[in-house]
Amino acid sequence: MASKIQISNGTRTYRNSRIVMWACFVISLLLIAFAYVDVGTISIGSNNYNLSLIRLNKAIAYTIAILGLQVVIGYTGQIALGQSFFFGTGAYISAWLIADHSWPFLVTLLIVIPSCFIIGMVLGLPALRIRGLYLALLTFGLAAVFPSIVKLDKLYTYTGGAGGKLTSNYKFIAPAWLPFDEVAQALQKLPILGGFFGDGPLSNREESRLWKFILFCVIAGICFWLVYNLIHSRPGRAMRAIRDNETSAAVSGINLAITKTLSFGVASALGGVGGAIYVAEVGIASPDDFSSLVAIYLIVGLVVGGVGTLPGAVLGGLIYALVPDWASSTQSISFVPQRWLQGPTGSLILGLLLIILTLFLPGGMVTGWRKLKNRLKPTEVRAS
């Protein structure tokens, strides 16, 4: 029998493996960005699926919002279904500052983050008295009333009412010192693979898209880094203790009130950041983009990706951004009647995926992959 290889956290081997993994991840992101700076097509059989940086930017926005759900649901164990409320709040605050006050996008985050954090802390106070389904209904109510709130006549100056708040006049201009064009032309000269990266120099619009994608990736990376450090800190251990057994956590001296409200505040702030990124990409904050259906889809992304796992937020964001659009683009599948592929197939496939994973992989895709890896690879990772 093969002996298990022990890789302890903190050793040089562990650090080198992490550096290599993250370096490959960053390189992959850059290659994807240059390959799909314009709308690209992935062909599977007779079906063509579009992929572009626009959809990937939306996936980043959803990923950060789902990351907030990981904090409050995955690591604290509170059933909160109102993330679309904070997703929309961050979007509207950012849109208002950009459209009416000409603020740069990054500067709007200085208002979005603390505003959503404070609102989340205040609205999280009921979690100190109620739990379970009652808390779920309360938070889902927030998601349900948000579109009606932004349509109020008294808020028309700030929200634009049913027509939404436009930010399309704001342009993301790539810094002149970034060698986007040089890198693109170098990639185009690669043998065999060069054709995937276009032909000729990049236009100003394509450079703007690249800059926007990289900027959003950096923001997402910072969010993941902060959450990673949070869950491995003393407050993070307190959150996980509450999730595992609230009574035992209280007996151990954990302040339930502070820890719960903190988790709601962090989750709300992350939802606001996701909303700000979303409105920066689509160019408009519209009430229909932040309905209660969005709250449900974010929960679906959380469960399908993996509850209580950071990579699960990435998978959930990609699934939410790509699966509905790709499902509607599917024209033919063997042994499936064509009439079944017509209509809202995206929602159908998401629902079926959720049912299947709940039955066979209750921990989500990330947890299922980890279990499979542990069975196939005789490697054990232990914390020092």
VOBAGU-905775 format. One line per 10 residues: number of its first residue (from 1); their letters; for each residue x, y, z of N, C-alpha, C. Coordinates in steps of 0.05 Angstrom, whole numbers, plus 5000, padded with zeros to 4 digits. Example, Ala and Ser with C-alpha at 12.3 -4.5 7.8 and 13.67 -1.06 7.14 Angstrom:
<recs>
1 = as = 5264:4886:5156:5246:4910:5156:5264:4934:5156; 5257:4955:5142:5273:4979:5143:5258:5001:5157;
</recs>
This chain:
<recs>
1 = maskiqisng = 5017:4976:5000:5000:5000:5000:5017:5025:5000; 5009:5045:4985:5024:5070:4984:5020:5086:5010; 5042:5096:5020:5041:5112:5044:5032:5140:5038; 5018:5152:5056:5007:5178:5052:5029:5199:5055; 5028:5219:5038:5047:5241:5039:5035:5263:5056; 5049:5271:5076:5039:5292:5094:5051:5319:5087; 5034:5338:5081:5043:5365:5074:5032:5383:5096; 5049:5392:5113:5040:5408:5136:5038:5437:5129; 5017:5450:5139:5014:5478:5135:5037:5494:5147; 5048:5512:5132:5070:5528:5142:5098:5519:5132;
11 = trtyrnsriv = 5100:5495:5120:5125:5485:5110:5132:5498:5083; 5157:5495:5075:5166:5507:5049:5151:5494:5026; 5148:5467:5028:5133:5453:5006:5105:5463:5003; 5092:5467:5026:5064:5477:5025:5063:5505:5013; 5081:5522:5022:5082:5550:5011:5087:5550:4982; 5107:5534:4973:5113:5533:4944:5090:5523:4928; 5076:5503:4938:5053:5492:4923:5031:5513:4921; 5027:5529:4942:5007:5550:4941:5014:5572:4922; 5040:5579:4921:5049:5600:4902:5045:5590:4874; 5053:5565:4868:5049:5555:4841:5020:5554:4833;
21 = mwacfvisll = 5003:5546:4852:4974:5544:4846:4963:5572:4840; 4969:5592:4856:4959:5619:4851:4971:5631:4826; 4996:5625:4820:5008:5636:4796:4994:5624:4771; 4988:5599:4771:4973:5586:4749:4945:5598:4747; 4933:5604:4769:4906:5616:4769:4906:5643:4757; 4926:5660:4764:4928:5687:4754:4934:5687:4724; 4952:5669:4716:4958:5667:4687:4934:5658:4671; 4918:5639:4682:4894:5630:4669:4874:5653:4665; 4871:5669:4686:4853:5692:4684:4861:5711:4662; 4887:5717:4661:4897:5735:4640:4893:5724:4612;
31 = liafayvdvg = 4898:5698:4609:4894:5686:4583:4865:5687:4574; 4847:5681:4593:4819:5682:4587:4811:5711:4580; 4822:5731:4594:4815:5758:4588:4823:5766:4560; 4847:5759:4552:4856:5767:4525:4842:5750:4504; 4834:5726:4510:4821:5709:4490:4792:5717:4485; 4779:5727:4506:4751:5734:4504:4746:5763:4509; 4765:5780:4502:4761:5809:4504:4739:5819:4486; 4735:5805:4464:4711:5809:4448:4694:5784:4452; 4669:5784:4442:4652:5761:4445:4663:5737:4431; 4667:5715:4446:4676:5690:4434:4655:5669:4435;
41 = tisigsnnyn = 4659:5647:4421:4640:5626:4419:4653:5599:4426; 4639:5584:4443:4647:5557:4450:4627:5538:4437; 4637:5521:4419:4619:5502:4405:4620:5475:4418; 4596:5464:4424:4593:5437:4435:4572:5423:4418; 4581:5405:4401:4562:5393:4382:4552:5414:4362; 4526:5415:4360:4513:5435:4342:4505:5460:4357; 4513:5462:4382:4505:5485:4398:4529:5505:4402; 4523:5530:4400:4543:5551:4403:4537:5568:4428; 4557:5571:4445:4553:5586:4470:4572:5610:4471; 4561:5633:4475:4577:5658:4476:4590:5662:4503;
51 = lslirlnkai = 4614:5672:4502:4629:5679:4526:4644:5705:4521; 4642:5723:4540:4655:5749:4537:4662:5760:4564; 4678:5781:4565:4685:5793:4591:4661:5805:4604; 4641:5813:4589:4617:5824:4601:4604:5804:4619; 4601:5779:4610:4589:5758:4627:4607:5751:4650; 4633:5751:4645:4651:5744:4666:4651:5765:4688; 4648:5791:4680:4646:5812:4700:4621:5809:4717; 4599:5801:4704:4575:5796:4719:4580:5773:4739; 4594:5752:4729:4600:5730:4747:4617:5739:4771; 4635:5758:4767:4650:5768:4790:4632:5782:4810;
61 = aytiailglq = 4613:5798:4800:4594:5811:4818:4578:5791:4834; 4568:5771:4821:4552:5750:4835:4570:5735:4854; 4595:5730:4847:4614:5715:4864:4618:5730:4890; 4622:5756:4889:4626:5771:4914:4601:5771:4931; 4577:5773:4918:4552:5772:4933:4549:5745:4947; 4555:5724:4933:4553:5697:4944:4574:5693:4966; 4597:5706:4963:4618:5705:4984:4606:5716:5010; 4590:5737:5008:4577:5748:5032:4558:5728:5044; 4544:5713:5027:4526:5692:5038:4542:5670:5051; 4566:5665:5041:4583:5645:5055:4589:5653:5083;
71 = vvigytgqia = 4593:5679:5088:4599:5688:5115:4575:5684:5134; 4552:5693:5125:4529:5693:5143:4515:5666:5144; 4515:5651:5122:4502:5625:5121:4522:5602:5125; 4543:5602:5109:4562:5580:5109:4578:5579:5134; 4586:5602:5145:4604:5602:5169:4591:5609:5195; 4568:5623:5194:4554:5630:5218:4528:5614:5222; 4518:5602:5201:4495:5585:5203:4468:5600:5205; 4467:5625:5197:4442:5640:5198:4429:5639:5170; 4403:5632:5169:4389:5629:5144:4380:5657:5135; 4395:5669:5117:4390:5696:5108:4385:5695:5078;
81 = lgqsfffgtg = 4362:5704:5069:4354:5703:5041:4351:5731:5028; 4362:5751:5040:4357:5778:5030:4382:5791:5018; 4400:5775:5007:4425:5787:4996:4420:5805:4973; 4398:5801:4958:4393:5818:4935:4386:5847:4944; 4377:5850:4969:4371:5876:4980:4397:5893:4981; 4418:5880:4992:4444:5895:4994:4458:5896:4968; 4454:5876:4951:4465:5876:4924:4454:5901:4909; 4428:5905:4912:4416:5928:4899:4423:5955:4912; 4425:5954:4939:4433:5979:4954:4460:5989:4945; 4479:5971:4943:4506:5978:4934:4506:5989:4906;
91 = ayisawliad = 4489:5976:4889:4488:5984:4861:4476:6012:4858; 4455:6018:4873:4442:6044:4871:4459:6066:4883; 4472:6060:4906:4490:6081:4917:4512:6088:4898; 4525:6067:4887:4546:6072:4868:4536:6087:4843; 4513:6079:4832:4502:6092:4809:4495:6121:4814; 4484:6126:4837:4477:6154:4844:4502:6172:4846; 4523:6161:4859:4548:6177:4861:4561:6181:4835; 4560:6161:4817:4573:6163:4791:4557:6182:4773; 4531:6178:4772:4514:6193:4753:4510:6222:4761; 4504:6226:4787:4497:6253:4796:4520:6269:4807;
101 = hswpflvtll = 4541:6256:4816:4563:6271:4828:4590:6265:4815; 4590:6250:4793:4614:6245:4777:4637:6233:4793; 4631:6215:4812:4651:6202:4827:4664:6180:4811; 4690:6175:4813:4702:6151:4801:4691:6126:4815; 4691:6104:4800:4679:6079:4810:4692:6070:4836; 4719:6070:4837:4732:6060:4861:4726:6077:4886; 4723:6103:4882:4717:6121:4904:4689:6115:4915; 4670:6107:4898:4643:6101:4908:4643:6078:4928; 4663:6060:4926:4665:6037:4945:4670:6047:4973; 4682:6070:4976:4687:6081:5003:4661:6089:5017;
111 = ivipscfiig = 4640:6093:5001:4613:6099:5013:4596:6073:5013; 4598:6057:4992:4582:6033:4990:4588:6014:5013; 4613:6009:5018:4621:5988:5038:4611:5996:5066; 4618:6019:5077:4608:6025:5104:4578:6028:5106; 4565:6039:5085:4536:6042:5085:4522:6015:5087; 4530:5996:5069:4518:5970:5070:4525:5955:5095; 4549:5959:5106:4557:5946:5131:4539:5955:5154; 4534:5981:5156:4517:5992:5177:4488:5983:5174; 4478:5984:5150:4451:5975:5145:4448:5945:5152; 4468:5930:5144:4467:5901:5150:4468:5896:5180;
121 = mvlglpalri = 4484:5911:5194:4485:5908:5223:4458:5914:5236; 4445:5936:5227:4419:5944:5238:4398:5923:5232; 4397:5915:5206:4377:5895:5198:4383:5868:5209; 4407:5863:5218:4414:5837:5229:4407:5835:5259; 4398:5857:5271:4390:5856:5299:4368:5836:5305; 4347:5834:5287:4327:5814:5292:4337:5785:5294; 4361:5780:5282:4372:5753:5284:4379:5745:5312; 4381:5765:5330:4387:5759:5358:4363:5747:5373; 4339:5752:5361:4315:5742:5375:4301:5719:5360; 4305:5718:5334:4292:5697:5318:4313:5681:5302;
131 = rglylalltf = 4305:5658:5294:4323:5641:5278:4307:5623:5260; 4322:5607:5244:4309:5587:5227:4291:5599:5206; 4268:5587:5202:4250:5595:5181:4239:5624:5185; 4236:5632:5210:4226:5659:5215:4247:5680:5205; 4272:5675:5210:4293:5693:5201:4294:5692:5170; 4291:5669:5159:4291:5666:5129:4268:5683:5117; 4244:5681:5129:4222:5697:5118:4226:5727:5121; 4238:5735:5144:4243:5763:5149:4263:5774:5128; 4285:5760:5124:4305:5770:5105:4295:5768:5077; 4279:5748:5070:4268:5746:5043:4248:5769:5038;
141 = glaavfpsiv = 4235:5778:5059:4217:5801:5057:4232:5826:5048; 4257:5829:5058:4273:5852:5049:4279:5851:5019; 4285:5827:5010:4290:5824:4981:4264:5830:4965; 4241:5822:4976:4216:5826:4961:4208:5855:4959; 4214:5871:4979:4204:5899:4979:4224:5918:4966; 4248:5909:4961:4269:5927:4950:4260:5941:4924; 4251:5926:4904:4242:5939:4879:4221:5960:4883; 4203:5956:4902:4182:5975:4908:4193:6000:4921; 4213:5997:4938:4225:6019:4952:4238:6038:4932; 4254:6027:4914:4269:6045:4895:4250:6058:4875;
151 = kldklytytg = 4226:6049:4873:4207:6061:4854:4190:6083:4867; 4194:6088:4893:4179:6109:4907:4184:6136:4894; 4163:6152:4893:4166:6179:4881:4185:6197:4897; 4186:6193:4923:4204:6210:4939:4233:6204:4935; 4239:6180:4924:4267:6173:4918:4274:6175:4889; 4256:6186:4873:4260:6187:4844:4286:6201:4837; 4292:6223:4851:4317:6238:4845:4342:6221:4849; 4341:6202:4867:4364:6186:4873:4365:6160:4857; 4341:6148:4852:4340:6122:4840:4331:6122:4811; 4318:6143:4801:4308:6143:4774:4282:6128:4771;
161 = gaggkltsny = 4270:6119:4793:4244:6106:4791:4245:6080:4776; 4223:6073:4762:4221:6048:4747:4241:6047:4724; 4249:6071:4714:4268:6071:4692:4297:6065:4699; 4303:6067:4725:4330:6061:4734:4349:6085:4733; 4373:6081:4743:4394:6101:4744:4416:6095:4725; 4420:6112:4705:4440:6106:4684:4467:6115:4693; 4487:6098:4687:4515:6106:4691:4532:6100:4666; 4518:6097:4644:4532:6089:4619:4551:6110:4609; 4549:6135:4619:4567:6156:4610:4595:6153:4622; 4596:6138:4644:4623:6135:4657:4639:6114:4642;
171 = kfiapawlpf = 4664:6121:4636:4682:6104:4621:4705:6095:4638; 4712:6069:4635:4736:6058:4647:4759:6060:4627; 4777:6079:4632:4800:6084:4614:4824:6069:4625; 4835:6052:4609:4859:6036:4618:4883:6055:4621; 4899:6052:4643:4923:6068:4646:4942:6064:4623; 4955:6085:4615:4973:6084:4592:4997:6066:4597; 5005:6062:4622:5029:6046:4628:5024:6016:4627; 4998:6007:4624:4993:5979:4622:4998:5969:4593; 5015:5949:4589:5022:5941:4562:5002:5921:4550; 4977:5928:4549:4956:5910:4539:4961:5903:4510;
181 = devaqalqkl = 4967:5923:4494:4970:5918:4465:4995:5901:4460; 5016:5906:4474:5041:5890:4470:5036:5861:4478; 5023:5857:4500:5017:5829:4509:4999:5815:4489; 4979:5829:4479:4960:5817:4460:4975:5808:4434; 4992:5825:4424:5007:5819:4399:5027:5796:4404; 5038:5795:4429:5056:5772:4435:5041:5746:4436; 5017:5747:4447:5000:5722:4449:4991:5714:4421; 4986:5733:4403:4977:5726:4376:4999:5713:4360; 5024:5715:4368:5046:5703:4354:5052:5675:4363; 5038:5666:4384:5042:5639:4394:5034:5618:4373;
191 = pilggffgdg = 5050:5597:4369:5043:5576:4350:5018:5561:4359; 5001:5555:4340:4976:5540:4344:4955:5556:4360; 4963:5566:4383:4944:5580:4401:4940:5610:4394; 4957:5621:4377:4956:5649:4372:4929:5659:4361; 4916:5642:4345:4890:5650:4333:4868:5655:4354; 4871:5644:4378:4851:5648:4399:4851:5677:4410; 4873:5692:4405:4876:5718:4417:4872:5741:4397; 4858:5735:4376:4851:5756:4357:4872:5761:4336; 4869:5783:4322:4888:5790:4301:4891:5821:4300; 4915:5830:4305:4920:5859:4304:4919:5872:4331;
201 = plsnreesrl = 4924:5898:4332:4924:5913:4357:4897:5915:4370; 4896:5919:4396:4871:5923:4410:4860:5951:4406; 4833:5952:4404:4820:5978:4403:4818:5990:4431; 4812:6016:4432:4808:6029:4458:4786:6016:4474; 4765:6007:4461:4743:5994:4475:4752:5967:4487; 4768:5952:4472:4778:5927:4482:4797:5930:4505; 4814:5951:4504:4832:5957:4526:4816:5965:4551; 4794:5980:4547:4777:5987:4569:4764:5963:4582; 4756:5944:4566:4744:5919:4576:4764:5903:4593; 4789:5901:4582:4810:5887:4597:4816:5900:4623;
211 = wkfilfcvia = 4818:5926:4623:4823:5941:4648:4801:5937:4668; 4776:5938:4659:4754:5934:4677:4754:5906:4689; 4759:5886:4673:4760:5858:4682:4782:5854:4703; 4806:5864:4697:4828:5861:4716:4822:5876:4742; 4811:5900:4740:4804:5915:4764:4784:5900:4781; 4763:5889:4769:4743:5874:4783:4755:5849:4796; 4774:5836:4782:4787:5812:4793:4804:5820:4817; 4817:5843:4816:4833:5851:4839:4815:5857:4863; 4792:5870:4859:4773:5875:4880:4763:5849:4892; 4756:5830:4875:4747:5804:4884:4768:5790:4900;
221 = gicfwlvynl = 4793:5791:4890:4815:5779:4905:4819:5790:4933; 4816:5817:4935:4818:5830:4961:4796:5820:4980; 4772:5818:4969:4749:5809:4985:4753:5780:4995; 4763:5763:4978:4768:5735:4986:4791:5734:5006; 4811:5750:5003:4833:5751:5022:4823:5760:5050; 4806:5780:5050:4796:5790:5075:4778:5770:5089; 4761:5757:5074:4743:5736:5085:4760:5712:5095; 4780:5705:5080:4797:5682:5088:4810:5688:5115; 4820:5713:5118:4833:5720:5143:4812:5723:5165; 4788:5731:5158:4767:5733:5179:4759:5706:5190;
231 = ihsrpgramr = 4755:5687:5173:4746:5661:5183:4768:5645:5197; 4793:5654:5193:4815:5641:5208:4823:5657:5232; 4809:5678:5238:4814:5695:5261:4796:5687:5284; 4799:5700:5307:4783:5693:5330:4753:5698:5325; 4745:5721:5313:4716:5725:5306:4706:5703:5287; 4723:5695:5268:4715:5674:5250:4711:5647:5263; 4728:5641:5282:4724:5616:5298:4699:5618:5314; 4692:5642:5324:4668:5645:5339:4643:5641:5321; 4645:5651:5296:4623:5646:5277:4618:5617:5272; 4640:5602:5268:4637:5573:5262:4627:5558:5287;
241 = airdnetsaa = 4634:5568:5311:4624:5555:5335:4594:5559:5338; 4585:5583:5330:4556:5588:5331:4541:5571:5310; 4554:5567:5287:4541:5550:5267:4539:5522:5276; 4560:5511:5289:4560:5483:5297:4541:5478:5321; 4542:5496:5341:4525:5493:5364:4523:5519:5379; 4501:5533:5375:4498:5560:5387:4499:5559:5417; 4486:5539:5429:4486:5537:5459:4514:5533:5470; 4529:5515:5457:4556:5510:5466:4574:5535:5463; 4569:5549:5441:4584:5574:5436:4579:5594:5458; 4554:5597:5466:4547:5616:5487:4559:5608:5514;
251 = vsginlaitk = 4558:5582:5520:4570:5572:5544:4600:5577:5545; 4613:5575:5521:4642:5579:5519:4650:5608:5522; 4631:5626:5524:4637:5654:5528:4636:5671:5503; 4627:5660:5481:4625:5675:5456:4601:5694:5458; 4606:5719:5450:4584:5739:5450:4567:5735:5425; 4544:5723:5428:4528:5716:5405:4518:5741:5390; 4511:5762:5405:4500:5786:5393:4520:5799:5374; 4544:5804:5385:4565:5817:5369:4572:5800:5344; 4576:5774:5349:4585:5757:5327:4564:5755:5305; 4539:5752:5312:4518:5750:5292:4515:5776:5276;
261 = tlsfgvasal = 4514:5798:5290:4510:5824:5276:4535:5830:5259; 4559:5822:5268:4583:5825:5252:4581:5810:5226; 4572:5785:5228:4569:5768:5204:4549:5780:5184; 4527:5791:5194:4508:5804:5176:4520:5829:5164; 4535:5844:5179:4548:5868:5169:4568:5862:5147; 4585:5842:5151:4605:5835:5131:4591:5824:5106; 4571:5807:5109:4557:5796:5086:4543:5819:5070; 4532:5838:5084:4518:5860:5071:4538:5877:5056; 4561:5883:5068:4582:5899:5054:4591:5885:5029; 4595:5859:5030:4604:5844:5006:4582:5844:4985;
271 = ggvggaiyva = 4557:5842:4994:4535:5845:4975:4535:5872:4961; 4540:5893:4976:4542:5920:4965:4564:5923:4945; 4588:5911:4950:4610:5912:4931:4602:5897:4906; 4589:5874:4908:4580:5860:4884:4561:5876:4868; 4542:5890:4881:4524:5907:4867:4537:5930:4853; 4557:5942:4866:4572:5964:4853:4586:5955:4828; 4598:5931:4829:4611:5920:4805:4591:5914:4783; 4568:5904:4791:4547:5897:4772:4538:5922:4757; 4532:5943:4771:4522:5967:4758:4544:5981:4742; 4569:5978:4750:4591:5988:4734:4594:5974:4707;
281 = evgiaspddf = 4586:5949:4707:4588:5933:4682:4564:5938:4664; 4540:5937:4674:4516:5939:4657:4509:5968:4651; 4518:5987:4667:4513:6015:4661:4487:6026:4670; 4471:6011:4686:4446:6020:4695:4438:6004:4720; 4426:6018:4740:4414:6005:4763:4384:6005:4759; 4374:5981:4753:4345:5979:4747:4332:5962:4769; 4307:5969:4777:4294:5953:4799:4291:5924:4792; 4286:5917:4767:4282:5889:4759:4307:5872:4762; 4330:5885:4763:4355:5870:4766:4361:5862:4795; 4344:5871:4813:4349:5865:4842:4324:5855:4856;
291 = sslvaiyliv = 4309:5838:4841:4284:5828:4852:4289:5804:4871; 4268:5794:4882:4271:5771:4900:4281:5746:4885; 4276:5745:4859:4286:5722:4843:4317:5722:4844; 4329:5745:4844:4359:5747:4846:4368:5735:4872; 4353:5741:4894:4360:5729:4920:4359:5699:4919; 4339:5688:4906:4337:5659:4903:4361:5648:4887; 4367:5661:4865:4389:5651:4848:4416:5652:4863; 4420:5673:4880:4444:5674:4895:4446:5651:4915; 4423:5643:4927:4423:5620:4945:4429:5595:4929; 4417:5592:4905:4423:5569:4888:4452:5567:4882;
301 = glvvggvgtl = 4465:5590:4875:4494:5590:4870:4509:5582:4894; 4501:5591:4918:4514:5583:4943:4513:5553:4947; 4489:5541:4944:4486:5513:4950:4499:5496:4929; 4497:5503:4904:4509:5488:4882:4540:5489:4884; 4550:5512:4889:4579:5515:4891:4590:5501:4916; 4577:5504:4938:4586:5491:4963:4584:5510:4986; 4566:5503:5005:4563:5520:5029:4586:5517:5047; 4596:5540:5057:4619:5540:5075:4646:5535:5062; 4648:5541:5036:4673:5538:5022:4678:5563:5005; 4702:5574:5006:4708:5598:4990:4708:5593:4960;
311 = pgavlggliy = 4719:5571:4951:4717:5565:4922:4689:5561:4912; 4671:5553:4930:4643:5550:4923:4630:5575:4914; 4639:5598:4925:4629:5624:4917:4636:5630:4887; 4660:5622:4879:4669:5626:4851:4652:5609:4832; 4649:5584:4839:4632:5566:4823:4603:5576:4821; 4593:5584:4844:4565:5594:4845:4562:5618:4827; 4581:5637:4828:4578:5661:4811:4579:5654:4782; 4597:5636:4774:4599:5628:4746:4574:5613:4737; 4563:5596:4754:4539:5582:4747:4515:5601:4743; 4513:5620:4762:4491:5640:4760:4493:5657:4734;
321 = alvpdwasst = 4518:5664:4727:4522:5682:4704:4520:5668:4678; 4528:5642:4677:4531:5629:4651:4509:5608:4645; 4500:5593:4665:4482:5571:4660:4455:5580:4647; 4441:5600:4659:4416:5609:4646:4419:5617:4617; 4440:5633:4611:4444:5643:4584:4452:5620:4565; 4469:5602:4575:4477:5580:4558:4455:5560:4554; 4438:5557:4574:4416:5538:4571:4396:5548:4550; 4391:5574:4549:4373:5586:4529:4386:5584:4501; 4412:5581:4499:4425:5579:4473:4427:5551:4463; 4419:5531:4480:4420:5503:4471:4397:5497:4453;
331 = qsisfvpqrw = 4403:5488:4429:4383:5483:4408:4377:5453:4405; 4397:5436:4411:4392:5407:4407:4409:5391:4426; 4397:5371:4437:4411:5351:4454:4400:5324:4446; 4418:5305:4443:4410:5278:4435:4389:5267:4455; 4369:5254:4445:4348:5241:4460:4330:5260:4476; 4333:5286:4471:4316:5306:4484:4299:5319:4463; 4272:5318:4466:4255:5332:4447:4261:5362:4445; 4260:5373:4421:4267:5401:4417:4248:5419:4432; 4223:5412:4435:4204:5429:4448:4211:5432:4478; 4226:5413:4489:4234:5416:4517:4255:5437:4521;
341 = lqgptgslil = 4269:5444:4499:4291:5464:4501:4281:5492:4496; 4255:5495:4491:4244:5521:4486:4232:5533:4512; 4233:5559:4515:4222:5572:4539:4244:5577:4559; 4236:5580:4584:4256:5587:4605:4272:5563:4615; 4289:5552:4596:4304:5528:4603:4326:5534:4624; 4335:5559:4625:4356:5566:4644:4348:5561:4673; 4324:5571:4680:4314:5567:4707:4309:5537:4712; 4299:5523:4691:4294:5494:4694:4320:5479:4700; 4341:5485:4686:4366:5471:4690:4378:5478:4717; 4376:5503:4725:4386:5510:4751:4371:5495:4773;
351 = gllliiltlf = 4344:5493:4770:4329:5479:4790:4336:5449:4791; 4339:5437:4767:4346:5408:4766:4374:5404:4778; 4392:5422:4772:4419:5420:4783:4419:5422:4813; 4402:5440:4824:4400:5442:4853:4389:5417:4866; 4368:5405:4853:4356:5381:4864:4376:5358:4863; 4390:5355:4841:4409:5332:4838:4432:5335:4859; 4443:5359:4861:4465:5363:4880:4455:5359:4909; 4431:5368:4915:4421:5365:4942:4418:5335:4949; 4410:5319:4929:4407:5290:4934:4433:5275:4935; 4451:5281:4917:4475:5265:4914:4500:5278:4924;
361 = lpggmvtgwr = 4501:5305:4924:4524:5320:4935:4514:5342:4953; 4504:5335:4977:4492:5355:4994:4511:5378:5002; 4537:5374:5000:4556:5394:5007:4563:5413:4984; 4552:5407:4960:4558:5424:4937:4581:5412:4920; 4587:5425:4898:4607:5415:4880:4635:5415:4892; 4642:5435:4907:4669:5436:4919:4673:5414:4939; 4653:5409:4957:4655:5388:4976:4656:5361:4963; 4640:5357:4941:4641:5332:4927:4668:5327:4914; 4680:5348:4903:4706:5345:4891:4727:5338:4912; 4725:5350:4935:4745:5344:4957:4742:5316:4966;
371 = klknrlkpte = 4718:5305:4968:4714:5278:4976:4726:5259:4955; 4721:5265:4930:4731:5248:4908:4762:5249:4908; 4773:5273:4912:4803:5275:4912:4815:5260:4934; 4802:5260:4958:4813:5246:4981:4812:5215:4976; 4793:5206:4961:4791:5178:4955:4812:5169:4935; 4817:5186:4915:4834:5178:4893:4864:5184:4898; 4870:5204:4914:4897:5212:4918:4905:5208:4947; 4926:5192:4951:4935:5186:4979:4951:5209:4991; 4939:5232:4993:4953:5255:5003:4937:5267:5026; 4950:5273:5047:4937:5284:5071:4949:5311:5078;
381 = vras = 4933:5331:5080:4941:5358:5087:4933:5363:5116; 4953:5369:5133:4947:5374:5160:4956:5402:5168; 4941:5415:5185:4949:5441:5195:4969:5437:5217; 4989:5455:5218:5009:5453:5239:4998:5462:5266;
</recs>
